[in-house]
Amino acid sequence: MTDNRTAVDWDSARASNRDNREDRVPLHEEAYGTSALDDPNHLTGVIWTDLAALEPFLPGGTVSGLDVCHLQCHIGTDTLSLARAGARITGVDFSLGSPGCRALAGWRNVLHPRRAPRALRH
């Protein structure tokens, strides 16, 4: 049996992954319908589904009042929805610019990209 694996160093792999995520931001902003987030009561379908699945395991059946760290928040739509559901939220993404997340942070002033504890930052 032959080993077909290619050696890739960590920095190159991480940079490739980050670049891929950043390249998809405009596509995801359009595809996810970020304009719906202009409605302060709108929650994404992902968060509606997740909250329903998590309800039996959450104190009081809700994320309200919980501290939540959303890793790889990408464009921030689900992060904003968690905040709207009452969580105290921190969105973290390793993208250099994280343009979508930053845009949403200014929108409702409820997302705080890169404010994670120092141990979570790269």
N, C-alpha and C positions, 0 to 999 in steps of 0.2 A: 504494500500500500504506500502511496506517495503522499508526502505532506505538501499540500498546495497553499498553505498559509503564506501570506506576505507580511513581512515585518513592517509595522508602521509605528513610529514613535508617538508618544502621548501628545506632544504639542501639535504635531501635524494632524492627528486624528481629531483632536479637540477643535482646531482651527477649521478643519473641513466641515465638521458638524455644525459649528457656529455659523460659518458662511452659508451653509445650506439653509439653516433656520432663518437667517436674515434675508436671504433671497426670496423666501416664501412669505414674508410679512405682507407685501402689497396684495398678493393673491388671497391670503387668508383674511385680510381686512375686508376685501370685497366679498369673498365667499361666505364669511360668517355674518354678514349683514350688520356691521358695526353701527350703522345709522339707527338701528333699532334701540341702541343703547342711549339714544337721546331721551328716551322715555325713562324717567328715574325709577319706574317700577318694573322695568323689563329685566328678566333673568334669562340667561341662555338656556337652551334646551338641555345641555349637558348638566348644568347645575340643578335644574328642575329634577332631572332623572337621578342625579347623585344624592340630592337632599332626600328624595323619597326612599332611596335604598338605605341611606344612613340613618334615617329617622329613628328606628328602634334602638340604635346604639348611641344616640346623642343625648346629653342631659336635657331633659324637657323636650326632646324630639326636634331640637333646632340648633343651628350654629350660632344663634344670637348670643353675643357676649363671649364667644370663644376666641382665643388667639390662634390664628391660622397662618401658616407660612405656605404659600403656593409656589412650589419649585417649578422652574421652567414655565413661567407665566406667559411667555411668548408675546402675543398682542394684548393680553390683559382682559379679554372679554369675560372669562370665567372668574378671574380675580375680582373684577368689578362686581360681578353678580354675587359672589360670596360676601362681599362687603355690604351689598344691598340687602342680603339675607340676614345681616346683623353681625357678621363676624368682624373682629378686629384683624385686618388682613395685611400681610406683607407679601408683595409679589417679587419674586427673585428670578432673574433670567441672566444667563451668562453671555448673551449677545452684547457686543461692545456698545452699540447704540440703542438696542431694544426700542426702536422708534415707535412701534405700536403701543407698547407698555407705557412709554413716556407720554405719548399723546393722551392716552386714557388717564394717566395720573393727573394731568393738568385739567382734564375735563370735569371731574366731579370732586377732585381733591380728596379722594379716598384711597388711592393707590400710592404706595411709596416704594417704587423700585429701588433696589440697592440699599435699603435700610435694614437688611437682615443683620443678625449678629455677625460680627467679624469672622467667626468660624465658618460661616456659610458663604462668604465672599471669595471670589477667585482673583 
